[in-house]
Amino acid sequence: MKFGFDIDDTLINLREHAFQLYNKKLNQDVQVELFHALDKVEIHELFGMTSEQGSEMWNSSLDEIYYTACPPYPDAVETLQRLEKEGHEIYYITARPKEHGQRTMEWMINNQFPVHKDRFFHGMNDEDKVHIINDLELDYYFDDKPAVLETLRNHPLNLYAKTQSYNKHLDIQRIENWSELIDILSFTKL
């Protein structure tokens, strides 16, 4: 089978990593409970920033956010390794900017994710992401972003939301922990 995965906030805990970096850089102590209650993707408001200031902070911090100690979600690496070992194809489809594509792929490899260069797609907007997902004819796709999930809702694939505070309103199949995926696959084979 063909499995597609978004990276940020689907396989790795990027926003919470950025949240911790913001706390440190801005010398603040915003409580993580506030982060976990956010009903939107953007985190800047927690730090008293406008959209413009938040965008500037995010863009000026990308290298630190993307390539430092951002942790994969528990069992993400092991689950994808197992899928590959069982002969499934793993695709990564991320909206990370083009200029970060090669380093992101290297980061994923260094963190033991199973990566094939011809199955790694980056540097696109949400609309292009949906086209790539359709063109690949994936069997399963996992993402966190409401706009992408809503657009793919009626497409012929098994679509799952990686549960986040900002996508809980969606009525869609969910995955909370990556260890659940093997159980989901075992159940669908019955």
Order of alpha helices (4+ residues) and beta strands (2+ residues): beta-alpha-alpha-alpha-alpha-alpha-beta-alpha-beta-alpha-beta-alpha-beta-beta-alpha
